[in-house]
Amino acid sequence: MLTKIHANLSVSISELKRNPQAIIDDAHGEAIALLNRNKPTAYIIPAETYEMLMEMTEDLELAGIIEQRKGEKADAVEVSLDDL
């Protein structure tokens, strides 16, 4: 069975154990597929990439909430600026 690897770089767990920082440095910011018995078991990505993905996920969740609330009837009360 063929397994798709979602990275241009890959490394075995035993290689990673020898010198993890060298592997990360050699990737120059690209994702690394961590292989166990020649199958991807995890991906190593730069912290900045992970943070960006988390922000994008949060943005998508917020966009979903906004879309959901667009259809809701709001009990809005009109207030003049002078009343504030």
Distance bins in CASP14 RR format, pairs under 12 A and 6 or more apart:
PFRMAT RR
TARGET T0000
AUTHOR 0000-0000-0000
RMODE 2
METHOD distances of the structure
MODEL  1
1 38 0 0 0 0 0 1 0 0 0 0 0
1 39 0 0 0 0 1 0 0 0 0 0 0
2 38 0 0 0 0 0 1 0 0 0 0 0
2 39 0 0 0 0 0 1 0 0 0 0 0
2 40 0 0 0 0 0 1 0 0 0 0 0
3 10 0 0 0 0 0 1 0 0 0 0 0
3 33 0 0 0 0 1 0 0 0 0 0 0
3 35 0 0 0 0 1 0 0 0 0 0 0
3 36 0 0 0 0 0 1 0 0 0 0 0
3 37 0 0 0 0 0 1 0 0 0 0 0
3 38 0 0 0 0 1 0 0 0 0 0 0
3 39 1 0 1 0 0 0 0 0 0 0 0
3 40 1 0 0 1 0 0 0 0 0 0 0
3 41 0 0 0 0 0 1 0 0 0 0 0
4 10 0 0 0 0 0 1 0 0 0 0 0
4 33 0 0 0 0 1 0 0 0 0 0 0
4 39 0 0 0 0 0 1 0 0 0 0 0
4 40 0 0 0 0 1 0 0 0 0 0 0
5 11 0 0 0 0 0 1 0 0 0 0 0
5 31 0 0 0 0 1 0 0 0 0 0 0
5 32 0 0 0 0 0 1 0 0 0 0 0
5 33 1 0 1 0 0 0 0 0 0 0 0
5 34 0 0 0 0 0 1 0 0 0 0 0
5 35 0 0 0 0 1 0 0 0 0 0 0
5 38 0 0 0 0 1 0 0 0 0 0 0
5 39 0 0 0 0 1 0 0 0 0 0 0
5 40 1 0 1 0 0 0 0 0 0 0 0
5 41 0 0 0 0 0 1 0 0 0 0 0
5 42 0 0 0 0 0 1 0 0 0 0 0
5 43 0 0 0 0 1 0 0 0 0 0 0
6 30 0 0 0 0 0 1 0 0 0 0 0
6 31 1 0 0 1 0 0 0 0 0 0 0
6 32 0 0 0 0 0 1 0 0 0 0 0
6 33 1 0 0 1 0 0 0 0 0 0 0
6 34 0 0 0 0 0 1 0 0 0 0 0
6 40 1 0 0 1 0 0 0 0 0 0 0
6 42 0 0 0 0 0 1 0 0 0 0 0
6 43 1 0 0 1 0 0 0 0 0 0 0
6 44 0 0 0 0 0 1 0 0 0 0 0
6 45 0 0 0 0 0 1 0 0 0 0 0
7 27 0 0 0 0 1 0 0 0 0 0 0
7 29 0 0 0 0 0 1 0 0 0 0 0
7 30 1 0 0 1 0 0 0 0 0 0 0
7 31 1 0 1 0 0 0 0 0 0 0 0
7 32 1 0 1 0 0 0 0 0 0 0 0
7 33 1 0 1 0 0 0 0 0 0 0 0
7 34 0 0 0 0 1 0 0 0 0 0 0
7 35 0 0 0 0 0 1 0 0 0 0 0
7 40 1 0 0 1 0 0 0 0 0 0 0
7 42 0 0 0 0 0 1 0 0 0 0 0
7 43 1 0 0 1 0 0 0 0 0 0 0
7 44 0 0 0 0 1 0 0 0 0 0 0
7 45 0 0 0 0 1 0 0 0 0 0 0
7 49 0 0 0 0 0 1 0 0 0 0 0
8 27 0 0 0 0 1 0 0 0 0 0 0
8 28 0 0 0 0 0 1 0 0 0 0 0
8 29 0 0 0 0 0 1 0 0 0 0 0
8 30 1 0 0 1 0 0 0 0 0 0 0
8 31 1 0 0 1 0 0 0 0 0 0 0
8 32 0 0 0 0 1 0 0 0 0 0 0
8 33 0 0 0 0 1 0 0 0 0 0 0
8 43 0 0 0 0 0 1 0 0 0 0 0
9 15 0 0 0 0 0 1 0 0 0 0 0
9 16 0 0 0 0 0 1 0 0 0 0 0
9 23 0 0 0 0 1 0 0 0 0 0 0
9 24 0 0 0 0 0 1 0 0 0 0 0
9 25 0 0 0 0 0 1 0 0 0 0 0
9 26 0 0 0 0 1 0 0 0 0 0 0
9 27 1 0 1 0 0 0 0 0 0 0 0
9 28 0 0 0 0 1 0 0 0 0 0 0
9 29 0 0 0 0 1 0 0 0 0 0 0
9 30 1 0 1 0 0 0 0 0 0 0 0
9 31 1 0 0 1 0 0 0 0 0 0 0
9 32 1 0 1 0 0 0 0 0 0 0 0
9 33 1 0 0 1 0 0 0 0 0 0 0
9 34 0 0 0 0 0 1 0 0 0 0 0
9 35 0 0 0 0 0 1 0 0 0 0 0
9 40 0 0 0 0 0 1 0 0 0 0 0
9 43 0 0 0 0 1 0 0 0 0 0 0
9 44 0 0 0 0 1 0 0 0 0 0 0
9 45 0 0 0 0 0 1 0 0 0 0 0
10 16 0 0 0 0 0 1 0 0 0 0 0
10 23 0 0 0 0 0 1 0 0 0 0 0
10 27 0 0 0 0 0 1 0 0 0 0 0
10 30 0 0 0 0 0 1 0 0 0 0 0
10 31 0 0 0 0 1 0 0 0 0 0 0
10 32 1 0 0 1 0 0 0 0 0 0 0
10 33 1 0 1 0 0 0 0 0 0 0 0
10 34 1 0 0 1 0 0 0 0 0 0 0
10 35 1 0 1 0 0 0 0 0 0 0 0
10 36 0 0 0 0 0 1 0 0 0 0 0
10 38 0 0 0 0 1 0 0 0 0 0 0
10 39 0 0 0 0 0 1 0 0 0 0 0
10 40 1 0 0 1 0 0 0 0 0 0 0
10 41 0 0 0 0 0 1 0 0 0 0 0
10 42 0 0 0 0 0 1 0 0 0 0 0
10 43 0 0 0 0 1 0 0 0 0 0 0
10 44 0 0 0 0 0 1 0 0 0 0 0
11 17 0 0 0 0 1 0 0 0 0 0 0
11 18 0 0 0 0 1 0 0 0 0 0 0
11 19 0 0 0 0 0 1 0 0 0 0 0
11 20 0 0 0 0 1 0 0 0 0 0 0
11 22 0 0 0 0 0 1 0 0 0 0 0
11 23 1 0 1 0 0 0 0 0 0 0 0
11 24 0 0 0 0 1 0 0 0 0 0 0
11 26 0 0 0 0 1 0 0 0 0 0 0
11 27 0 0 0 0 1 0 0 0 0 0 0
11 30 0 0 0 0 0 1 0 0 0 0 0
11 31 0 0 0 0 0 1 0 0 0 0 0
11 32 1 0 1 0 0 0 0 0 0 0 0
11 33 1 0 0 1 0 0 0 0 0 0 0
11 34 1 0 0 1 0 0 0 0 0 0 0
11 35 1 0 0 1 0 0 0 0 0 0 0
11 36 0 0 0 0 0 1 0 0 0 0 0
11 38 0 0 0 0 0 1 0 0 0 0 0
11 40 0 0 0 0 0 1 0 0 0 0 0
11 41 0 0 0 0 0 1 0 0 0 0 0
11 42 0 0 0 0 0 1 0 0 0 0 0
11 43 0 0 0 0 0 1 0 0 0 0 0
11 44 0 0 0 0 1 0 0 0 0 0 0
12 18 0 0 0 0 1 0 0 0 0 0 0
12 23 0 0 0 0 0 1 0 0 0 0 0
12 32 0 0 0 0 0 1 0 0 0 0 0
12 33 0 0 0 0 0 1 0 0 0 0 0
12 34 1 0 0 1 0 0 0 0 0 0 0
12 35 1 0 1 0 0 0 0 0 0 0 0
12 36 1 0 0 1 0 0 0 0 0 0 0
12 37 0 0 0 0 1 0 0 0 0 0 0
12 38 0 0 0 0 1 0 0 0 0 0 0
12 39 0 0 0 0 0 1 0 0 0 0 0
12 40 0 0 0 0 0 1 0 0 0 0 0
12 41 0 0 0 0 1 0 0 0 0 0 0
12 42 0 0 0 0 0 1 0 0 0 0 0
13 20 0 0 0 0 0 1 0 0 0 0 0
13 23 0 0 0 0 0 1 0 0 0 0 0
13 32 0 0 0 0 0 1 0 0 0 0 0
13 33 0 0 0 0 0 1 0 0 0 0 0
13 34 1 0 0 1 0 0 0 0 0 0 0
13 35 1 0 0 1 0 0 0 0 0 0 0
13 36 1 0 1 0 0 0 0 0 0 0 0
13 37 0 0 0 0 1 0 0 0 0 0 0
13 38 0 0 0 0 0 1 0 0 0 0 0
13 39 0 0 0 0 0 1 0 0 0 0 0
13 40 0 0 0 0 0 1 0 0 0 0 0
13 41 1 0 0 1 0 0 0 0 0 0 0
13 42 0 0 0 0 1 0 0 0 0 0 0
13 44 0 0 0 0 0 1 0 0 0 0 0
14 20 0 0 0 0 0 1 0 0 0 0 0
14 23 0 0 0 0 0 1 0 0 0 0 0
14 34 0 0 0 0 0 1 0 0 0 0 0
14 35 0 0 0 0 1 0 0 0 0 0 0
14 36 0 0 0 0 1 0 0 0 0 0 0
14 37 0 0 0 0 0 1 0 0 0 0 0
15 22 0 0 0 0 1 0 0 0 0 0 0
15 23 1 0 0 1 0 0 0 0 0 0 0
15 24 0 0 0 0 0 1 0 0 0 0 0
15 26 0 0 0 0 0 1 0 0 0 0 0
15 32 0 0 0 0 0 1 0 0 0 0 0
15 33 0 0 0 0 0 1 0 0 0 0 0
15 34 0 0 0 0 1 0 0 0 0 0 0
15 35 0 0 0 0 1 0 0 0 0 0 0
15 36 0 0 0 0 0 1 0 0 0 0 0
15 44 0 0 0 0 0 1 0 0 0 0 0
16 22 0 0 0 0 1 0 0 0 0 0 0
16 23 1 0 1 0 0 0 0 0 0 0 0
16 24 0 0 0 0 1 0 0 0 0 0 0
16 26 0 0 0 0 0 1 0 0 0 0 0
16 27 0 0 0 0 0 1 0 0 0 0 0
16 32 0 0 0 0 1 0 0 0 0 0 0
16 33 0 0 0 0 0 1 0 0 0 0 0
16 34 1 0 0 1 0 0 0 0 0 0 0
16 35 0 0 0 0 1 0 0 0 0 0 0
16 36 0 0 0 0 0 1 0 0 0 0 0
16 41 0 0 0 0 0 1 0 0 0 0 0
16 42 0 0 0 0 1 0 0 0 0 0 0
16 44 0 0 0 0 1 0 0 0 0 0 0
17 23 0 0 0 0 1 0 0 0 0 0 0
17 34 0 0 0 0 0 1 0 0 0 0 0
17 36 0 0 0 0 0 1 0 0 0 0 0
19 25 0 0 0 0 1 0 0 0 0 0 0
19 26 0 0 0 0 1 0 0 0 0 0 0
20 26 0 0 0 0 0 1 0 0 0 0 0
20 27 0 0 0 0 0 1 0 0 0 0 0
20 32 0 0 0 0 0 1 0 0 0 0 0
20 34 0 0 0 0 0 1 0 0 0 0 0
20 44 0 0 0 0 1 0 0 0 0 0 0
21 27 0 0 0 0 0 1 0 0 0 0 0
21 44 0 0 0 0 0 1 0 0 0 0 0
22 32 0 0 0 0 0 1 0 0 0 0 0
23 29 0 0 0 0 0 1 0 0 0 0 0
23 30 0 0 0 0 0 1 0 0 0 0 0
23 32 1 0 0 1 0 0 0 0 0 0 0
23 33 0 0 0 0 0 1 0 0 0 0 0
23 34 0 0 0 0 1 0 0 0 0 0 0
23 35 0 0 0 0 0 1 0 0 0 0 0
23 44 1 0 0 1 0 0 0 0 0 0 0
24 30 0 0 0 0 0 1 0 0 0 0 0
24 31 0 0 0 0 0 1 0 0 0 0 0
24 32 1 0 0 1 0 0 0 0 0 0 0
24 34 0 0 0 0 0 1 0 0 0 0 0
24 44 1 0 0 1 0 0 0 0 0 0 0
24 45 0 0 0 0 1 0 0 0 0 0 0
24 46 0 0 0 0 1 0 0 0 0 0 0
24 47 0 0 0 0 0 1 0 0 0 0 0
25 32 0 0 0 0 0 1 0 0 0 0 0
25 44 0 0 0 0 0 1 0 0 0 0 0
25 46 0 0 0 0 0 1 0 0 0 0 0
26 32 0 0 0 0 1 0 0 0 0 0 0
26 44 0 0 0 0 0 1 0 0 0 0 0
27 33 0 0 0 0 0 1 0 0 0 0 0
27 34 0 0 0 0 0 1 0 0 0 0 0
27 43 0 0 0 0 0 1 0 0 0 0 0
27 44 1 0 0 1 0 0 0 0 0 0 0
27 45 0 0 0 0 1 0 0 0 0 0 0
27 46 0 0 0 0 1 0 0 0 0 0 0
27 49 0 0 0 0 0 1 0 0 0 0 0
28 46 0 0 0 0 1 0 0 0 0 0 0
29 44 0 0 0 0 1 0 0 0 0 0 0
29 45 0 0 0 0 1 0 0 0 0 0 0
29 46 1 0 1 0 0 0 0 0 0 0 0
29 47 0 0 0 0 0 1 0 0 0 0 0
29 48 0 0 0 0 1 0 0 0 0 0 0
29 49 1 0 0 1 0 0 0 0 0 0 0
29 50 0 0 0 0 0 1 0 0 0 0 0
30 43 0 0 0 0 0 1 0 0 0 0 0
30 44 0 0 0 0 1 0 0 0 0 0 0
30 45 0 0 0 0 1 0 0 0 0 0 0
30 46 0 0 0 0 1 0 0 0 0 0 0
30 49 0 0 0 0 1 0 0 0 0 0 0
31 40 0 0 0 0 0 1 0 0 0 0 0
31 42 0 0 0 0 0 1 0 0 0 0 0
31 43 1 0 1 0 0 0 0 0 0 0 0
31 44 1 0 0 1 0 0 0 0 0 0 0
31 45 1 0 1 0 0 0 0 0 0 0 0
31 46 0 0 0 0 1 0 0 0 0 0 0
31 48 0 0 0 0 0 1 0 0 0 0 0
31 49 1 0 0 1 0 0 0 0 0 0 0
31 50 0 0 0 0 0 1 0 0 0 0 0
31 53 0 0 0 0 0 1 0 0 0 0 0
32 40 0 0 0 0 0 1 0 0 0 0 0
32 41 0 0 0 0 0 1 0 0 0 0 0
32 42 0 0 0 0 1 0 0 0 0 0 0
32 43 1 0 0 1 0 0 0 0 0 0 0
32 44 1 0 1 0 0 0 0 0 0 0 0
32 45 1 0 0 1 0 0 0 0 0 0 0
32 46 0 0 0 0 1 0 0 0 0 0 0
32 49 0 0 0 0 0 1 0 0 0 0 0
33 39 0 0 0 0 1 0 0 0 0 0 0
33 40 1 0 1 0 0 0 0 0 0 0 0
33 41 0 0 0 0 1 0 0 0 0 0 0
33 42 1 0 0 1 0 0 0 0 0 0 0
33 43 1 0 1 0 0 0 0 0 0 0 0
33 44 0 0 0 0 1 0 0 0 0 0 0
33 45 0 0 0 0 0 1 0 0 0 0 0
34 40 1 0 0 1 0 0 0 0 0 0 0
34 41 1 0 1 0 0 0 0 0 0 0 0
34 42 1 0 1 0 0 0 0 0 0 0 0
34 43 1 0 0 1 0 0 0 0 0 0 0
34 44 1 0 0 1 0 0 0 0 0 0 0
34 45 0 0 0 0 0 1 0 0 0 0 0
35 41 1 0 0 1 0 0 0 0 0 0 0
35 42 0 0 0 0 1 0 0 0 0 0 0
35 43 0 0 0 0 0 1 0 0 0 0 0
35 44 0 0 0 0 0 1 0 0 0 0 0
36 42 0 0 0 0 1 0 0 0 0 0 0
43 49 0 0 0 0 1 0 0 0 0 0 0
43 50 0 0 0 0 1 0 0 0 0 0 0
43 53 0 0 0 0 0 1 0 0 0 0 0
44 50 0 0 0 0 1 0 0 0 0 0 0
45 51 0 0 0 0 1 0 0 0 0 0 0
45 52 0 0 0 0 1 0 0 0 0 0 0
45 53 1 0 0 1 0 0 0 0 0 0 0
45 54 0 0 0 0 0 1 0 0 0 0 0
46 52 0 0 0 0 1 0 0 0 0 0 0
46 53 0 0 0 0 0 1 0 0 0 0 0
47 53 0 0 0 0 0 1 0 0 0 0 0
47 54 0 0 0 0 0 1 0 0 0 0 0
48 54 0 0 0 0 0 1 0 0 0 0 0
48 55 0 0 0 0 0 1 0 0 0 0 0
49 55 0 0 0 0 0 1 0 0 0 0 0
49 56 0 0 0 0 0 1 0 0 0 0 0
50 56 0 0 0 0 0 1 0 0 0 0 0
50 57 0 0 0 0 0 1 0 0 0 0 0
51 57 0 0 0 0 0 1 0 0 0 0 0
51 58 0 0 0 0 0 1 0 0 0 0 0
52 58 0 0 0 0 0 1 0 0 0 0 0
52 59 0 0 0 0 0 1 0 0 0 0 0
53 59 0 0 0 0 0 1 0 0 0 0 0
53 60 0 0 0 0 0 1 0 0 0 0 0
54 60 0 0 0 0 0 1 0 0 0 0 0
54 61 0 0 0 0 0 1 0 0 0 0 0
55 61 0 0 0 0 0 1 0 0 0 0 0
55 62 0 0 0 0 0 1 0 0 0 0 0
56 62 0 0 0 0 0 1 0 0 0 0 0
56 63 0 0 0 0 0 1 0 0 0 0 0
57 63 0 0 0 0 0 1 0 0 0 0 0
57 64 0 0 0 0 0 1 0 0 0 0 0
58 64 0 0 0 0 0 1 0 0 0 0 0
58 65 0 0 0 0 0 1 0 0 0 0 0
59 65 0 0 0 0 0 1 0 0 0 0 0
59 66 0 0 0 0 0 1 0 0 0 0 0
60 66 0 0 0 0 0 1 0 0 0 0 0
60 67 0 0 0 0 0 1 0 0 0 0 0
61 67 0 0 0 0 0 1 0 0 0 0 0
61 68 0 0 0 0 0 1 0 0 0 0 0
62 68 0 0 0 0 0 1 0 0 0 0 0
62 69 0 0 0 0 0 1 0 0 0 0 0
63 69 0 0 0 0 0 1 0 0 0 0 0
63 70 0 0 0 0 0 1 0 0 0 0 0
64 70 0 0 0 0 1 0 0 0 0 0 0
64 71 0 0 0 0 0 1 0 0 0 0 0
65 71 0 0 0 0 0 1 0 0 0 0 0
65 72 0 0 0 0 0 1 0 0 0 0 0
66 72 0 0 0 0 0 1 0 0 0 0 0
77 83 0 0 0 0 0 1 0 0 0 0 0
END
